[in-house]
Amino acid sequence: MVLAAAADQAAPQRILLDTDMDTDDLLALMYILKQNRSEFELKAVTINVNAWSDAGHAVNHLYDILYMMGRDDILVGIGGDGGISDAGTIYPNVGGYLPLIDQGITTVGDCRYRKAVPLEGGGRLDIDTNWGIRRSFLPQGNRRYIPFQQPTTQQVMIDTISAGPTTVILTGSHTNFAIFLMTYPHLKGNVKHIYTMGGGVRSKNPTGCCPKDVTTACTPQQCGDIGNLFSSYSTNPYAEFNIFGDPFAAYQVFHSGIPITLVPLDATNTIPVNEEFFYAFQQHQSTFEAEYCFKSLKMARDTWPDDQFHASYFMWDSFTSGVAISSMRNDKLHGNDFAELEYMNITVITSNEPYGIYDGSNPLFDGHAVPKFGLKKGGVHSGHVQTGIIDGFCLIEGSRKGRCEDGYTKEISGLEAVRVRVATKAKSNVDKNSRLDREFFKSFLEVLTLRDNTGHFDITAQFPFYREVLYKPNFVNKSRGKVTIFDMDMSAGDFVSLIYLLKAPVEEIDLKGIFVSGNGWANAATIDIVYDILHMMGRDDIPVGRGTSTALGTGILGCKYVNAIPQGSGGLLDSDTLYGLARSLPQSPRRYTAENSVEHGAPRNTGNPELRQPLAFEVWQSVKKQLDPSEKITILTNGPLTNLANIVLSDRNASSVIKSVYVVGGHIRDENDSNGNVFTVPSNRYAEFNLFLDPLAAKVVLESTMDITLIPLSSQRKASSFQTLLESLEYAENTPESSFVLHLLSLLHDLQQKHQLYHHMGIFLGELLGAVYLVEGSNMQHSLLLKPISIIADNTTSTDGQVVVDEQSANLVKVLVDFDSDEYYSRVANRLGNMERSAVIGSFAEQRASWSRQPDNLRVR
């Protein structure tokens, strides 16, 4: 017994980190990774994917960080496609894509709480790309997301916690860990302690206040609020982002009976990233991990919307990691080095009084004779649940402060109270002569610059001859074909279409620009794959414009319509990683970046404003400006029509310079009464995804006077035979691009055959028809019909996006109704196998090899 106790005491303390991969989470992760491994062993990291980051981007980001740090041994868990039944049965591997209250059988659902998180600048786009720094700095290892090989969050939690006593650190919403506790209560005993950043108990928000010496009119914003929901303080001034991300999950964690240390806003508000710490950090970048963290923090500062960064950005999760490590190391002997702690009786508010009045906002009770999870009727969970950042129930007439308390970590007494150890304040630096005013600041900089457990390399040190080269074609003395813009939502089919367009002779198709939308089958950060394919094909000259991430008329926050796309397997997770194949592409020197300039409306110039990511409308203006007097623009759209609708509405002269528009989308009902393809919305039988994803934009475009050719779902289905196209590709000549397309389509076909979650892969194969028809239409046997159509866009989910043939309408569009499918497949294979206009650099493996040897003369094309 004595020997066993001694061995247990000598063993390092096991840690599982559940993180949402936000910027401050990166600082926390690095701080933990740098600890002495004889004391602390980070065994696993799981990723919370219903808040600040998206699964596919977050998991590959994490893999690259761990590779840099030499820690490919650490388990990584993300997602899962399990569900929860209406009765409350939790099936294996629930992925945490949705808050518990909204989790159904699939990964499709609304973004009730996530609406508070911005989609673009300062939000998910910047976190997914780490402001554009990730790809320019981190090395790329061998680990990556692969469909059905990637460990799920629940698998990793089970394996880690069942292996021995484990401390759990939560720096995002509590969905993942709550699911674990509810599903595997017998493993609670192996959880030694929970440390979590979140909530506010007695806090007063120091941001959004009017300056004391202000001389002009000033209206306070979230100043003095307990919470920090800057996007929703008018409805909920009490919640903090991590707990608000899933209040019911947080309630389960707090009421689990496991000892908890909470690091709320009370404490983090006392440790802002002040100027003294920031400039000290700038001087302490002697390790790769310190440099990466500082670059990330600097970009957050440089893009901050006002001049109050140093008073508004706090050491949220990194401070929590410090509190956790200090408590684990010496709590029983010396207390905590970094925070003042006290016990409080608190709970997490999950619904609003009055309780027991069911108004349609609460899926745990509404429509259930027996409440879900066996909850008590009329209990604390049975009130109104906030439906989003705009909720009439939460508003108080005449007040700028709302009344909803969802996610509030409230100090209470009585049976609902849980005794929790709470950090109340960051401790001052014991060295009074230091310019760093907090003890944790000193520790953080010391730890990140230690030579022990340090990072091995960044991408420039990973390869001895790393270099960034732009490949641009020479079209001098070549006649130019149709001036073309390709508008894509970055589905798998769109990337195949892009490669096909790039294979066309410039004398036929002159691809001048690309628009990408973030409200379709991929998140906005997937724009980097577009850059990589252009680089592979030697077309770094083509500008890529980023469109908006929400449908027309739905505001800048939220997920209306796009919430019909699965977030897990077969959906956004796979699109954002190109089904695991994105990392086999060569890396482009071009990438999304948050760099910006005052000239383009930013509050200040960042370090390299010339690298700024252009918007779709700016690319439109640039292409339009380059037109000769006799030229007009042809547009091919392969996703929702948001970008084109915004251009038509913003540029009154747009229609006059558009020659024709080819729209891949829409479903026209036939004599067989065939269904559309919005399989996640059964009530909408006749819509097709591209039009459903933005019905109003579809109405603006398709009911305009432009020359439009519609390539509807019925025609796409005739071009959706995996077997036929794969056979054609196998017999065609081999090029790097044809090999890549063959690999991708073979993977999609294999997944479709083996897994129900991938039953819809034919949707993406059919999208290629638009590009082929644009390039080859005049040479293909085909039939067009003029049809008078209108689009339903009445904010009714069961009918939005449907195409109606209206004989009374004067609006006529050309509809592709038939073509020779055998000829089609042959043309696709032959074009992709053509050695002309082939890839300049075929893969990341080829790029790695070139970066590992003395460079020859740069290849000229």
VOTORRO-944189 format. One record per residue (C-alpha): x, y, z; residue in three letters. Coordinates in steps of 0.25 Angstrom, whole numbers. Layout:
X; Y; Z; ALA
...
//
This chain:
0; 0; 0; MET
11; 10; 4; VAL
19; 7; -9; LEU
6; 9; -17; ALA
3; 22; -11; ALA
17; 27; -13; ALA
16; 23; -28; ALA
3; 30; -29; ASP
9; 42; -23; GLN
21; 42; -32; ALA
13; 40; -45; ALA
10; 53; -53; PRO
-4; 59; -51; GLN
-13; 55; -63; ARG
-20; 66; -71; ILE
-31; 67; -81; LEU
-33; 80; -88; LEU
-47; 83; -94; ASP
-45; 96; -103; THR
-52; 104; -113; ASP
-38; 108; -120; MET
-41; 123; -118; ASP
-28; 132; -118; THR
-28; 132; -102; ASP
-29; 117; -103; ASP
-17; 116; -111; LEU
-9; 123; -100; LEU
-15; 114; -89; ALA
-11; 102; -97; LEU
3; 106; -99; MET
4; 109; -84; TYR
0; 95; -81; ILE
9; 89; -91; LEU
21; 96; -86; LYS
19; 90; -72; GLN
29; 80; -66; ASN
24; 67; -71; ARG
28; 60; -58; SER
18; 68; -51; GLU
7; 70; -62; PHE
4; 62; -74; GLU
-6; 67; -84; LEU
-13; 54; -88; LYS
-23; 59; -98; ALA
-30; 71; -104; VAL
-44; 71; -108; THR
-50; 82; -116; ILE
-63; 90; -114; ASN
-70; 93; -127; VAL
-82; 100; -124; ASN
-76; 114; -121; ALA
-64; 121; -126; TRP
-58; 111; -136; SER
-62; 101; -147; ASP
-59; 86; -146; ALA
-51; 84; -158; GLY
-42; 96; -157; HIS
-40; 95; -142; ALA
-36; 81; -142; VAL
-25; 83; -153; ASN
-20; 95; -146; HIS
-19; 87; -133; LEU
-11; 76; -140; TYR
-1; 86; -145; ASP
1; 93; -132; ILE
4; 79; -125; LEU
13; 75; -137; TYR
21; 88; -135; MET
22; 85; -120; MET
26; 70; -122; GLY
14; 65; -116; ARG
7; 56; -126; ASP
5; 46; -115; ASP
-6; 55; -109; ILE
-20; 49; -113; LEU
-29; 59; -120; VAL
-44; 57; -121; GLY
-54; 65; -129; ILE
-69; 63; -132; GLY
-77; 51; -134; GLY
-90; 48; -141; ASP
-98; 42; -130; GLY
-111; 48; -125; GLY
-121; 50; -114; ILE
-135; 44; -116; SER
-148; 52; -112; ASP
-149; 44; -100; ALA
-135; 48; -95; GLY
-127; 35; -99; THR
-113; 39; -102; ILE
-107; 31; -113; TYR
-92; 28; -114; PRO
-83; 39; -119; ASN
-91; 52; -119; VAL
-82; 62; -125; GLY
-86; 75; -117; GLY
-89; 83; -130; TYR
-102; 87; -123; LEU
-106; 91; -109; PRO
-112; 80; -101; LEU
-126; 87; -102; ILE
-126; 86; -117; ASP
-119; 73; -119; GLN
-127; 64; -128; GLY
-123; 51; -135; ILE
-114; 58; -145; THR
-104; 69; -146; THR
-114; 78; -152; VAL
-120; 89; -144; GLY
-121; 104; -140; ASP
-111; 113; -134; CYS
-119; 118; -122; ARG
-107; 122; -114; TYR
-96; 122; -124; ARG
-103; 134; -131; LYS
-96; 143; -121; ALA
-82; 139; -127; VAL
-79; 148; -140; PRO
-77; 140; -153; LEU
-66; 148; -159; GLU
-57; 159; -154; GLY
-53; 156; -140; GLY
-61; 144; -140; GLY
-61; 130; -146; ARG
-54; 133; -159; LEU
-43; 139; -151; ASP
-42; 128; -141; ILE
-43; 117; -151; ASP
-31; 123; -158; THR
-24; 129; -146; ASN
-25; 143; -153; TRP
-18; 137; -165; GLY
-5; 134; -156; ILE
-7; 119; -155; ARG
-3; 115; -169; ARG
8; 125; -170; SER
14; 120; -157; PHE
11; 106; -153; LEU
18; 94; -159; PRO
9; 83; -165; GLN
11; 69; -159; GLY
4; 56; -163; ASN
-8; 56; -154; ARG
-20; 62; -160; ARG
-35; 60; -160; TYR
-39; 47; -168; ILE
-54; 43; -169; PRO
-57; 32; -160; PHE
-43; 31; -155; GLN
-43; 43; -146; GLN
-46; 40; -132; PRO
-58; 46; -126; THR
-59; 55; -114; THR
-66; 45; -106; GLN
-57; 34; -110; GLN
-45; 42; -105; VAL
-52; 46; -92; MET
-55; 32; -89; ILE
-41; 26; -92; ASP
-34; 37; -85; THR
-43; 38; -72; ILE
-45; 23; -71; SER
-29; 21; -71; ALA
-27; 28; -58; GLY
-30; 40; -49; PRO
-31; 52; -58; THR
-33; 67; -56; THR
-42; 74; -66; VAL
-40; 88; -71; ILE
-51; 94; -79; LEU
-49; 107; -87; THR
-61; 107; -96; GLY
-76; 103; -94; SER
-78; 91; -86; HIS
-86; 83; -96; THR
-75; 72; -98; ASN
-73; 69; -84; PHE
-87; 70; -80; ALA
-91; 59; -90; ILE
-79; 51; -84; PHE
-84; 52; -70; LEU
-99; 49; -74; MET
-95; 37; -82; THR
-84; 31; -73; TYR
-87; 35; -59; PRO
-79; 23; -54; HIS
-66; 30; -58; LEU
-69; 42; -50; LYS
-60; 36; -39; GLY
-48; 37; -48; ASN
-50; 52; -50; VAL
-41; 59; -39; LYS
-45; 73; -41; HIS
-51; 82; -51; ILE
-45; 96; -54; TYR
-54; 105; -63; THR
-53; 119; -69; MET
-67; 124; -70; GLY
-78; 132; -64; GLY
-79; 144; -56; GLY
-84; 144; -41; VAL
-82; 158; -35; ARG
-74; 164; -47; SER
-76; 177; -53; LYS
-72; 179; -68; ASN
-62; 190; -69; PRO
-64; 191; -85; THR
-74; 199; -92; GLY
-73; 210; -82; CYS
-72; 225; -85; CYS
-59; 232; -82; PRO
-59; 240; -70; LYS
-54; 252; -77; ASP
-64; 251; -89; VAL
-68; 264; -95; THR
-78; 259; -105; THR
-91; 251; -103; ALA
-88; 236; -99; CYS
-97; 225; -97; THR
-92; 214; -88; PRO
-93; 200; -94; GLN
-90; 187; -86; GLN
-83; 196; -76; CYS
-85; 190; -62; GLY
-92; 177; -67; ASP
-89; 164; -60; ILE
-87; 157; -73; GLY
-79; 160; -86; ASN
-89; 157; -97; LEU
-85; 169; -106; PHE
-94; 165; -117; SER
-106; 162; -108; SER
-105; 171; -95; TYR
-119; 178; -99; SER
-126; 164; -96; THR
-116; 157; -86; ASN
-107; 166; -78; PRO
-103; 154; -69; TYR
-97; 143; -77; ALA
-82; 141; -81; GLU
-79; 134; -94; PHE
-74; 121; -90; ASN
-86; 118; -81; ILE
-96; 124; -90; PHE
-92; 115; -101; GLY
-99; 104; -94; ASP
-106; 107; -81; PRO
-112; 94; -78; PHE
-99; 87; -81; ALA
-92; 96; -71; ALA
-103; 93; -61; TYR
-100; 78; -62; GLN
-86; 80; -60; VAL
-87; 89; -48; PHE
-97; 80; -41; HIS
-89; 67; -44; SER
-84; 66; -30; GLY
-69; 67; -35; ILE
-61; 78; -29; PRO
-60; 91; -37; ILE
-52; 103; -38; THR
-58; 114; -46; LEU
-50; 125; -52; VAL
-61; 135; -55; PRO
-61; 149; -61; LEU
-60; 154; -46; ASP
-45; 150; -47; ALA
-42; 151; -62; THR
-47; 166; -62; ASN
-35; 168; -52; THR
-24; 164; -62; ILE
-26; 171; -75; PRO
-15; 170; -86; VAL
-10; 184; -82; ASN
1; 191; -90; GLU
12; 187; -80; GLU
9; 173; -82; PHE
7; 174; -97; PHE
21; 181; -99; TYR
28; 171; -89; ALA
22; 160; -97; PHE
27; 166; -110; GLN
41; 165; -104; GLN
40; 151; -100; HIS
38; 143; -113; GLN
50; 134; -112; SER
42; 121; -115; THR
33; 117; -126; PHE
22; 116; -117; GLU
24; 130; -111; ALA
25; 136; -125; GLU
12; 129; -129; TYR
4; 133; -117; CYS
9; 148; -118; PHE
6; 149; -133; LYS
-8; 144; -130; SER
-10; 154; -119; LEU
-4; 165; -127; LYS
-14; 163; -139; MET
-25; 162; -129; ALA
-20; 176; -124; ARG
-18; 182; -138; ASP
-32; 178; -142; THR
-39; 182; -130; TRP
-51; 191; -133; PRO
-48; 202; -124; ASP
-36; 208; -117; ASP
-39; 201; -104; GLN
-32; 187; -106; PHE
-23; 188; -94; HIS
-35; 191; -85; ALA
-44; 181; -92; SER
-36; 168; -95; TYR
-34; 159; -83; PHE
-25; 147; -80; MET
-38; 139; -79; TRP
-34; 124; -82; ASP
-19; 126; -81; SER
-21; 131; -66; PHE
-30; 119; -64; THR
-19; 110; -68; SER
-10; 117; -58; GLY
-20; 116; -47; VAL
-22; 101; -50; ALA
-7; 98; -50; ILE
-4; 106; -38; SER
-15; 99; -30; SER
-11; 85; -35; MET
3; 88; -31; ARG
2; 94; -17; ASN
-12; 97; -13; ASP
-12; 89; 0; LYS
1; 95; 5; LEU
2; 109; 0; HIS
-11; 113; -7; GLY
-12; 119; -21; ASN
0; 127; -27; ASP
-9; 135; -37; PHE
-23; 137; -31; ALA
-30; 140; -19; GLU
-41; 129; -17; LEU
-53; 127; -8; GLU
-65; 118; -7; TYR
-78; 122; -12; MET
-92; 116; -14; ASN
-96; 117; -28; ILE
-104; 111; -39; THR
-105; 113; -54; VAL
-118; 119; -59; ILE
-124; 111; -71; THR
-138; 117; -73; SER
-145; 130; -68; ASN
-157; 131; -59; GLU
-168; 129; -58; PRO
-166; 114; -59; TYR
-176; 104; -64; GLY
-181; 113; -75; ILE
-178; 107; -89; TYR
-177; 117; -100; ASP
-170; 109; -111; GLY
-156; 113; -107; SER
-152; 101; -98; ASN
-150; 88; -106; PRO
-148; 81; -92; LEU
-163; 83; -89; PHE
-171; 88; -101; ASP
-178; 77; -107; GLY
-174; 66; -97; HIS
-184; 59; -88; ALA
-172; 55; -80; VAL
-161; 65; -80; PRO
-148; 61; -87; LYS
-137; 55; -78; PHE
-147; 53; -67; GLY
-147; 68; -63; LEU
-157; 73; -53; LYS
-170; 80; -58; LYS
-170; 94; -53; GLY
-155; 93; -49; GLY
-144; 103; -51; VAL
-142; 98; -66; HIS
-156; 99; -70; SER
-157; 114; -72; GLY
-155; 122; -85; HIS
-141; 119; -92; VAL
-135; 130; -99; GLN
-137; 128; -114; THR
-125; 136; -119; GLY
-119; 150; -118; ILE
-132; 156; -122; ILE
-143; 151; -113; ASP
-155; 160; -110; GLY
-157; 152; -97; PHE
-144; 157; -92; CYS
-146; 172; -95; LEU
-151; 182; -85; ILE
-158; 194; -90; GLU
-151; 207; -88; GLY
-138; 200; -83; SER
-125; 197; -91; ARG
-123; 185; -82; LYS
-130; 172; -84; GLY
-136; 163; -74; ARG
-132; 149; -79; CYS
-122; 141; -70; GLU
-119; 129; -78; ASP
-105; 125; -75; GLY
-104; 134; -62; TYR
-95; 127; -51; THR
-103; 133; -40; LYS
-100; 133; -26; GLU
-112; 127; -18; ILE
-116; 120; -6; SER
-125; 107; -4; GLY
-126; 94; -10; LEU
-121; 98; -24; GLU
-108; 104; -19; ALA
-95; 97; -22; VAL
-83; 100; -13; ARG
-72; 105; -23; VAL
-58; 110; -21; ARG
-58; 123; -29; VAL
-46; 132; -33; ALA
-49; 146; -30; THR
-37; 154; -33; LYS
-23; 152; -40; ALA
-12; 154; -30; LYS
-3; 166; -31; SER
12; 163; -35; ASN
20; 161; -22; VAL
31; 168; -29; ASP
27; 183; -27; LYS
39; 188; -36; ASN
33; 180; -48; SER
26; 187; -59; ARG
17; 175; -59; LEU
6; 177; -49; ASP
0; 163; -48; ARG
8; 150; -43; GLU
2; 142; -54; PHE
8; 151; -65; PHE
22; 148; -60; LYS
19; 133; -59; SER
13; 133; -73; PHE
25; 140; -80; LEU
35; 131; -72; GLU
28; 118; -76; VAL
26; 121; -91; LEU
41; 125; -92; THR
46; 113; -85; LEU
55; 104; -94; ARG
49; 91; -88; ASP
38; 85; -95; ASN
39; 96; -106; THR
34; 96; -120; GLY
43; 89; -131; HIS
41; 98; -143; PHE
31; 107; -150; ASP
29; 105; -165; ILE
41; 113; -169; THR
50; 105; -160; ALA
43; 91; -163; GLN
48; 92; -177; PHE
63; 97; -180; PRO
59; 103; -193; PHE
45; 108; -191; TYR
41; 119; -200; ARG
28; 125; -205; GLU
26; 126; -220; VAL
14; 131; -228; LEU
11; 124; -241; TYR
5; 133; -251; LYS
3; 129; -266; PRO
8; 137; -278; ASN
-4; 140; -287; PHE
4; 150; -296; VAL
0; 149; -311; ASN
-12; 140; -307; LYS
-26; 143; -311; SER
-36; 143; -299; ARG
-49; 136; -298; GLY
-61; 139; -289; LYS
-58; 148; -277; VAL
-63; 139; -266; THR
-66; 140; -251; ILE
-68; 127; -243; PHE
-77; 128; -231; ASP
-75; 116; -221; MET
-79; 112; -208; ASP
-67; 102; -207; MET
-74; 89; -207; SER
-66; 77; -212; ALA
-73; 78; -225; GLY
-69; 93; -226; ASP
-54; 90; -225; PHE
-55; 80; -236; VAL
-63; 90; -244; SER
-52; 100; -242; LEU
-41; 90; -246; ILE
-49; 88; -259; TYR
-50; 103; -262; LEU
-35; 104; -260; LEU
-33; 94; -270; LYS
-41; 101; -281; ALA
-32; 109; -291; PRO
-32; 124; -288; VAL
-36; 126; -302; GLU
-50; 120; -298; GLU
-51; 123; -283; ILE
-44; 135; -277; ASP
-46; 133; -262; LEU
-44; 147; -257; LYS
-49; 145; -243; GLY
-55; 136; -232; ILE
-66; 139; -222; PHE
-67; 130; -209; VAL
-79; 130; -200; SER
-79; 126; -185; GLY
-94; 122; -185; ASN
-93; 109; -192; GLY
-86; 96; -191; TRP
-74; 101; -185; ALA
-70; 112; -175; ASN
-63; 124; -179; ALA
-49; 120; -175; ALA
-49; 109; -186; THR
-45; 120; -195; ILE
-31; 116; -193; ASP
-34; 103; -201; ILE
-38; 111; -213; VAL
-24; 118; -212; TYR
-17; 105; -211; ASP
-24; 99; -224; ILE
-21; 112; -231; LEU
-6; 111; -227; HIS
-6; 96; -231; MET
-11; 100; -245; MET
-2; 112; -247; GLY
-13; 122; -246; ARG
-8; 131; -234; ASP
-12; 143; -243; ASP
-27; 140; -241; ILE
-33; 149; -229; PRO
-43; 142; -219; VAL
-53; 151; -213; GLY
-60; 147; -200; ARG
-75; 149; -199; GLY
-84; 150; -187; THR
-87; 138; -178; SER
-102; 140; -176; THR
-114; 140; -186; ALA
-120; 153; -192; LEU
-129; 160; -182; GLY
-125; 151; -170; THR
-115; 161; -163; GLY
-100; 159; -160; ILE
-102; 148; -149; LEU
-109; 135; -149; GLY
-110; 123; -157; CYS
-124; 124; -164; LYS
-125; 114; -176; TYR
-110; 109; -174; VAL
-114; 102; -162; ASN
-120; 92; -171; ALA
-106; 87; -175; ILE
-101; 76; -165; PRO
-89; 81; -157; GLN
-83; 67; -155; GLY
-80; 56; -165; SER
-85; 58; -179; GLY
-86; 73; -176; GLY
-78; 85; -172; LEU
-67; 77; -165; LEU
-64; 69; -178; ASP
-65; 81; -187; SER
-56; 90; -178; ASP
-45; 79; -179; THR
-49; 74; -193; LEU
-52; 61; -187; TYR
-38; 60; -181; GLY
-31; 63; -195; LEU
-29; 78; -194; ALA
-15; 76; -187; ARG
-10; 68; -199; SER
-11; 80; -207; LEU
1; 90; -209; PRO
1; 102; -199; GLN
-1; 115; -206; SER
6; 127; -202; PRO
-7; 134; -203; ARG
-17; 131; -191; ARG
-28; 138; -184; TYR
-23; 149; -174; THR
-29; 158; -165; ALA
-19; 169; -169; GLU
-26; 182; -172; ASN
-25; 197; -175; SER
-31; 210; -171; VAL
-34; 212; -186; GLU
-43; 200; -186; HIS
-51; 204; -173; GLY
-42; 198; -162; ALA
-39; 206; -150; PRO
-24; 205; -152; ARG
-14; 199; -162; ASN
-9; 186; -158; THR
5; 181; -160; GLY
3; 177; -175; ASN
-9; 184; -180; PRO
-5; 181; -194; GLU
-9; 166; -192; LEU
-23; 169; -188; ARG
-34; 159; -193; GLN
-42; 166; -204; PRO
-57; 165; -203; LEU
-66; 159; -214; ALA
-71; 173; -218; PHE
-57; 178; -219; GLU
-53; 167; -228; VAL
-66; 170; -236; TRP
-62; 184; -238; GLN
-47; 181; -242; SER
-52; 171; -253; VAL
-62; 181; -258; LYS
-52; 192; -258; LYS
-43; 183; -267; GLN
-53; 181; -278; LEU
-51; 185; -292; ASP
-63; 193; -297; PRO
-68; 181; -305; SER
-66; 171; -294; GLU
-77; 167; -284; LYS
-76; 157; -272; ILE
-81; 143; -271; THR
-84; 137; -257; ILE
-85; 123; -253; LEU
-91; 121; -239; THR
-90; 108; -232; ASN
-96; 112; -218; GLY
-106; 121; -212; PRO
-108; 134; -220; LEU
-104; 143; -209; THR
-92; 149; -215; ASN
-98; 152; -229; LEU
-111; 157; -222; ALA
-103; 167; -214; ASN
-95; 172; -226; ILE
-108; 174; -234; VAL
-114; 182; -222; LEU
-102; 190; -220; SER
-97; 193; -234; ASP
-108; 199; -242; ARG
-100; 197; -255; ASN
-97; 182; -252; ALA
-107; 176; -261; SER
-102; 184; -273; SER
-88; 178; -273; VAL
-93; 164; -270; ILE
-94; 156; -283; LYS
-100; 143; -277; SER
-102; 136; -264; VAL
-101; 121; -262; TYR
-108; 116; -249; VAL
-106; 102; -244; VAL
-118; 100; -235; GLY
-133; 100; -234; GLY
-143; 88; -236; HIS
-154; 89; -246; ILE
-165; 79; -242; ARG
-167; 69; -254; ASP
-178; 59; -257; GLU
-172; 49; -247; ASN
-174; 59; -236; ASP
-159; 57; -232; SER
-154; 63; -219; ASN
-143; 73; -218; GLY
-131; 70; -210; ASN
-132; 78; -197; VAL
-132; 65; -189; PHE
-130; 71; -176; THR
-144; 79; -177; VAL
-154; 68; -180; PRO
-165; 78; -180; SER
-159; 85; -192; ASN
-161; 74; -203; ARG
-158; 82; -215; TYR
-146; 92; -212; ALA
-132; 90; -217; GLU
-120; 94; -207; PHE
-114; 105; -215; ASN
-127; 113; -216; LEU
-132; 109; -202; PHE
-119; 114; -195; LEU
-123; 128; -200; ASP
-137; 129; -205; PRO
-138; 144; -206; LEU
-125; 145; -213; ALA
-130; 134; -223; ALA
-142; 143; -225; LYS
-134; 155; -228; VAL
-125; 148; -238; VAL
-135; 139; -245; LEU
-146; 148; -246; GLU
-137; 159; -252; SER
-136; 163; -267; THR
-122; 157; -268; MET
-119; 145; -278; ASP
-120; 133; -269; ILE
-118; 118; -272; THR
-123; 110; -261; LEU
-116; 96; -259; ILE
-127; 90; -250; PRO
-126; 78; -241; LEU
-132; 68; -251; SER
-121; 71; -261; SER
-111; 70; -250; GLN
-116; 56; -246; ARG
-113; 51; -260; LYS
-98; 55; -257; ALA
-97; 48; -244; SER
-92; 34; -247; SER
-80; 32; -239; PHE
-77; 19; -246; GLN
-78; 24; -260; THR
-69; 36; -257; LEU
-59; 29; -249; LEU
-57; 18; -260; GLU
-55; 30; -270; SER
-45; 36; -261; LEU
-37; 23; -259; GLU
-36; 21; -274; TYR
-32; 36; -277; ALA
-18; 41; -277; GLU
-12; 44; -263; ASN
-9; 58; -259; THR
-7; 63; -244; PRO
-21; 69; -245; GLU
-28; 57; -251; SER
-22; 48; -240; SER
-26; 58; -229; PHE
-41; 58; -235; VAL
-41; 43; -236; LEU
-36; 42; -222; HIS
-47; 51; -217; LEU
-58; 45; -225; LEU
-54; 31; -221; SER
-54; 35; -207; LEU
-68; 41; -208; LEU
-73; 29; -215; HIS
-67; 20; -204; ASP
-73; 28; -193; LEU
-87; 28; -200; GLN
-87; 13; -201; GLN
-82; 10; -187; LYS
-89; 21; -178; HIS
-103; 26; -178; GLN
-98; 40; -174; LEU
-92; 41; -188; TYR
-104; 37; -196; HIS
-105; 51; -202; HIS
-91; 51; -209; MET
-97; 51; -223; GLY
-102; 65; -220; ILE
-87; 70; -222; PHE
-84; 61; -234; LEU
-96; 67; -241; GLY
-91; 81; -238; GLU
-79; 79; -248; LEU
-89; 80; -260; LEU
-90; 95; -259; GLY
-75; 97; -262; ALA
-75; 86; -273; VAL
-87; 93; -280; TYR
-81; 106; -279; LEU
-68; 102; -286; VAL
-74; 91; -295; GLU
-88; 94; -297; GLY
-87; 98; -311; SER
-80; 85; -315; ASN
-90; 76; -307; MET
-103; 70; -311; GLN
-113; 77; -302; HIS
-127; 83; -301; SER
-131; 96; -295; LEU
-145; 101; -292; LEU
-150; 115; -289; LEU
-159; 114; -276; LYS
-166; 125; -268; PRO
-162; 124; -254; ILE
-163; 130; -240; SER
-156; 127; -227; ILE
-163; 126; -214; ILE
-157; 134; -203; ALA
-167; 136; -192; ASP
-159; 133; -180; ASN
-166; 119; -179; THR
-157; 108; -177; THR
-166; 98; -184; SER
-167; 105; -197; THR
-155; 115; -198; ASP
-146; 113; -210; GLY
-156; 106; -218; GLN
-156; 109; -233; VAL
-170; 111; -238; VAL
-173; 110; -253; VAL
-183; 122; -255; ASP
-189; 123; -269; GLU
-194; 137; -265; GLN
-180; 142; -263; SER
-172; 150; -273; ALA
-159; 145; -267; ASN
-153; 135; -276; LEU
-141; 127; -273; VAL
-134; 116; -281; LYS
-134; 103; -275; VAL
-124; 91; -278; LEU
-134; 80; -279; VAL
-125; 69; -286; ASP
-111; 66; -291; PHE
-103; 53; -295; ASP
-98; 48; -282; SER
-88; 38; -289; ASP
-82; 50; -296; GLU
-82; 58; -284; TYR
-74; 48; -275; TYR
-64; 46; -287; SER
-62; 61; -288; ARG
-59; 62; -273; VAL
-49; 51; -273; ALA
-42; 56; -286; ASN
-41; 70; -281; ARG
-36; 67; -267; LEU
-26; 57; -274; GLY
-21; 67; -284; ASN
-6; 70; -281; MET
-8; 85; -286; GLU
-10; 95; -274; ARG
-7; 84; -264; SER
-3; 86; -250; ALA
10; 94; -247; VAL
12; 87; -234; ILE
4; 75; -232; GLY
3; 73; -217; SER
8; 76; -203; PHE
17; 64; -204; ALA
24; 70; -216; GLU
25; 84; -209; GLN
31; 77; -197; ARG
42; 71; -206; ALA
45; 84; -213; SER
46; 91; -200; TRP
56; 80; -195; SER
66; 82; -206; ARG
74; 93; -212; GLN
65; 100; -221; PRO
67; 100; -236; ASP
64; 111; -245; ASN
49; 115; -243; LEU
40; 108; -252; ARG
35; 118; -263; VAL
22; 116; -269; ARG
//
